[in-house]
């Protein structure tokens, strides 16, 4: 399972997802558990588009939503496992 996690992390970071975010997303995919977190790593529409294309391509079975908090320069990540 560690190999699969590393493979997912590598693919996520290759499209521009930070390593920290990639670790959490990979954990959600493998454990099939939803998760939310906040950080200051910038997220843009192109990154989200690439992430959603990757999720669809590999049928990871998750939905990722990222909301910006402009007054705090933070982003709220919400990863939900599709039932």
N, C-alpha and C positions, 0 to 999 in steps of 0.2 A: 504494500500500500504506500510505502514511503516513496517508491519510484514513481507511482502515479501522481502523488502530491508534488514531487519535484518537477514532473513533466507539466502539470497544470501551472505551477508557479512560473516556470520558464516561459511558457506560452503567454501568460498574462503580462509578465514584465516585458516581453518582446513587443507588445503593442503600446507600452508606456505606463502601465499600472505600476505604482511603486511597490517595492518588495514587501513592505508591511501590509499594504492592502491586498496584494496577491496572496500572501500567507493566509490571511483571514478568509478571503474568497475561496481559496483551495480547501481550507478546513470545512467551510460550509458545504462545498460540493461533496467532499468525501464522507463527512459525518452525517450529511443530510439534516443539518440543523441551521435554522435561521440565526442571523446575527446583525447587530447594529453597532456602529462606532462613529466617533468624530475625530477628524484630524485637519491639518492645515495644508495637506498636499493638494495642489490645484487640480481641478477636474474640468474638462471642457466637453463640448458636444461631440467633437471628433473622437475623443477617448471613449466616451460612453457608447457611441455608435460602433466603434471597433470592438468594445467589450461585448455588446449585445450580439454582434455578428459572430464572435467567437463562442459565446454561450449557445447560440442557435446551431452553429456548425457542429459542435460536439454534443449537443443535446444534454447539457449539464443539469437541466431541470431546476434552474434557479431564476429569480428575477432580481435585478439590481436597480435600486433607485438611489440617486445622490441628490441631495438638496443643499444648495449653497446658503450660508448664513453670512451675507455680505458685511453686516456690521461687525462681525467678529473675525472675518477672513478664515472661516472654517467651513468644512463640508461634512454633512451627515450622510453616512453610508447606511443603507438598509438592504440586506440580502435576505430574501425570502425563498424558502424551498417550496417549489410547486408541488402540490398534492396530487 
